[in-house]
Amino acid sequence: MNRIAAIVLPALFITTSAALGEIRLQGAGATFPNPIYQRWVTEYEKMHPDIKIDYQSIGSGGGIKFLTDRTVDFAGSDAPMNRKEQEATAAPVLQIPSIAGGVAVAYNLPAFNGELKLTGPVVAEIFLGKIAKWNDAKIAAINPDTSLPDLAITPVFRTDGSGTNFVFTNYLGTQSDEFLENVGVGKQVKWPVGQGGKGSEGVTAVVQRTPGAIAYVEQSYATANRIPVVSIRNRSGKFVRPSPEAVSAAGEGALSKMRKTLAVSIWNQPGDNAYPISSFSYLIVYQDLNNLKSAERAKALVDFLKWATTDGQKMAASMDYAPLSEGVQKKVSEALSTLTFDGKAVAELK
């Protein structure tokens, strides 16, 4: 898929850029935010008919590679660029939180009704294979007023590299030293037990057909497929279900940790209402936009980014995404004002 995109994407860009009187921008990357990115593009182009934006959802790794190769103008990624990826760009980048999302812990218990609660350490033990039955004493202690079945637990995991893996494993790494040592964290890890599924669609399918299954999927997939999700105990000791409001609260909780590039983890944040398995999705651009070749294109990209991270956020909740909190939006706005083109502030270009 990525090899095909590597051939088609540059050709598409060269062909469409030739249209006279139009400014064309090309992006590629993360699949998770693709629905809202496409909505943003549609709405923005209605207001700016002279600007055309194409975003290809080829995966976070592909987007970062194309940005590094300067094949695209901006990239989308569900995980911040690591040090090696940043060094490969040979120029500073700005990683802009565009939207936030929650990784839901979904399950299939046909005979169970009500709210299922779990803690991070217990979820880690389930995915380590140390808790194998739904009526295990550790689960029962968290749910004292419920009757849980004597049913085997089947952990379900992503077999492909993904931002969802990255977020879920990093969260569990904060909850269990044993998980951190034996499984580790990253976009792709080796799971000790359970069944695998490719992509969110594959994981969802396994959960739906497997009584006793438990899995991690983007909140939007759980909602769309009507799969029940767990309330997870957060850092403040409250049990919280994933929701746009709870994920936004997690983003606000990480505000004090945001640095110049804006990339920050928002899992396991403080706050009574914060959902603990949350993450930003990022739009990544070069700090100096000379890769866009013209001041007009640089100005158009910055304007789109400003609109997407302010007015565009109003569309988030209706699409099962969490909007950036006001504090995060302010940080993003300040960072966007530092973008340059050939050393000159984009905001000052004529």
Secondary structure as the mmCIF struct_conf table of DSSP 4:
data_model
#
loop_
_struct_conf.conf_type_id
_struct_conf.id
_struct_conf.beg_label_comp_id
_struct_conf.beg_label_asym_id
_struct_conf.beg_label_seq_id
_struct_conf.end_label_comp_id
_struct_conf.end_label_asym_id
_struct_conf.end_label_seq_id
HELX_RH_AL_P HELX_RH_AL_P1 ASN A 2 THR A 16
TURN_TY1_P TURN_TY1_P1 SER A 17 ALA A 18
TURN_TY1_P TURN_TY1_P2 LEU A 20 GLY A 21
STRN STRN1 ILE A 23 GLY A 29
BEND BEND1 THR A 31 THR A 31
TURN_TY1_P TURN_TY1_P3 PHE A 32 PRO A 33
HELX_RH_AL_P HELX_RH_AL_P2 ASN A 34 MET A 47
TURN_TY1_P TURN_TY1_P4 PRO A 49 ASP A 50
STRN STRN2 ILE A 51 GLN A 56
HELX_RH_AL_P HELX_RH_AL_P3 SER A 60 THR A 68
TURN_TY1_P TURN_TY1_P5 ASP A 69 ARG A 70
BEND BEND2 VAL A 72 ASP A 73
STRN STRN3 PHE A 74 SER A 77
BEND BEND3 ASP A 78 ALA A 79
HELX_RH_AL_P HELX_RH_AL_P4 ARG A 83 THR A 89
BEND BEND4 ALA A 90 ALA A 91
STRN STRN4 VAL A 93 TYR A 107
TURN_TY1_P TURN_TY1_P6 PRO A 110 ALA A 111
BEND BEND5 GLY A 114 GLY A 114
STRN STRN5 LYS A 117 LEU A 118
HELX_RH_AL_P HELX_RH_AL_P5 GLY A 120 LEU A 128
TURN_TY1_P TURN_TY1_P7 GLY A 129 GLY A 129
BEND BEND6 LYS A 130 LYS A 130
STRN STRN6 LYS A 133 LYS A 133
TURN_TY1_P TURN_TY1_P8 TRP A 134 ASN A 135
HELX_RH_AL_P HELX_RH_AL_P6 ALA A 137 ILE A 142
TURN_TY1_P TURN_TY1_P9 PRO A 144 ASP A 145
BEND BEND7 THR A 146 THR A 146
BEND BEND8 ASP A 150 ASP A 150
STRN STRN7 ALA A 152 ALA A 152
STRN STRN8 THR A 154 ARG A 158
BEND BEND9 ASP A 160 ASP A 160
HELX_RH_AL_P HELX_RH_AL_P7 GLY A 163 GLN A 175
HELX_RH_AL_P HELX_RH_AL_P8 ASP A 177 ASN A 182
TURN_TY1_P TURN_TY1_P10 VAL A 183 VAL A 183
BEND BEND10 GLY A 186 GLN A 188
BEND BEND11 PRO A 192 GLY A 194
STRN STRN9 GLN A 195 GLY A 197
BEND BEND12 LYS A 198 LYS A 198
HELX_RH_AL_P HELX_RH_AL_P9 GLY A 199 ARG A 209
TURN_TY1_P TURN_TY1_P11 PRO A 211 GLY A 212
STRN STRN10 ALA A 213 GLU A 218
HELX_RH_AL_P HELX_RH_AL_P10 GLN A 219 ALA A 224
TURN_TY1_P TURN_TY1_P12 ASN A 225 ARG A 226
STRN STRN11 VAL A 229 VAL A 229
STRN STRN12 SER A 231 ARG A 233
TURN_TY1_P TURN_TY1_P13 ARG A 235 SER A 236
BEND BEND13 GLY A 237 GLY A 237
STRN STRN13 PHE A 239 VAL A 240
HELX_RH_AL_P HELX_RH_AL_P11 PRO A 244 GLY A 253
TURN_TY1_P TURN_TY1_P14 ALA A 254 ALA A 254
HELX_RH_3T_P HELX_RH_3T_P1 LEU A 255 LYS A 257
TURN_TY1_P TURN_TY1_P15 LYS A 260 THR A 261
TURN_TY1_P TURN_TY1_P16 TRP A 267 ASN A 268
BEND BEND14 GLY A 271 GLY A 271
TURN_TY1_P TURN_TY1_P17 ASP A 272 ASN A 273
BEND BEND15 PRO A 276 ILE A 277
STRN STRN14 SER A 278 TYR A 286
BEND BEND16 GLN A 287 GLN A 287
STRN STRN15 ASP A 288 ASP A 288
HELX_RH_3T_P HELX_RH_3T_P2 LEU A 289 LEU A 292
BEND BEND17 SER A 294 SER A 294
HELX_RH_AL_P HELX_RH_AL_P12 ALA A 295 ALA A 308
TURN_TY1_P TURN_TY1_P18 THR A 309 THR A 310
HELX_RH_3T_P HELX_RH_3T_P3 ASP A 311 MET A 315
BEND BEND18 ALA A 316 ALA A 316
HELX_RH_3T_P HELX_RH_3T_P4 ALA A 317 MET A 319
TURN_TY1_P TURN_TY1_P19 ASP A 320 ASP A 320
STRN STRN16 ALA A 322 ALA A 322
HELX_LH_PP_P HELX_LH_PP_P1 PRO A 323 SER A 325
HELX_RH_AL_P HELX_RH_AL_P13 GLU A 326 LEU A 336
TURN_TY1_P TURN_TY1_P20 SER A 337 THR A 338
STRN STRN17 THR A 340 PHE A 341
TURN_TY1_P TURN_TY1_P21 ASP A 342 GLY A 343
STRN STRN18 LYS A 344 ALA A 345
HELX_RH_3T_P HELX_RH_3T_P5 VAL A 346 GLU A 348
#
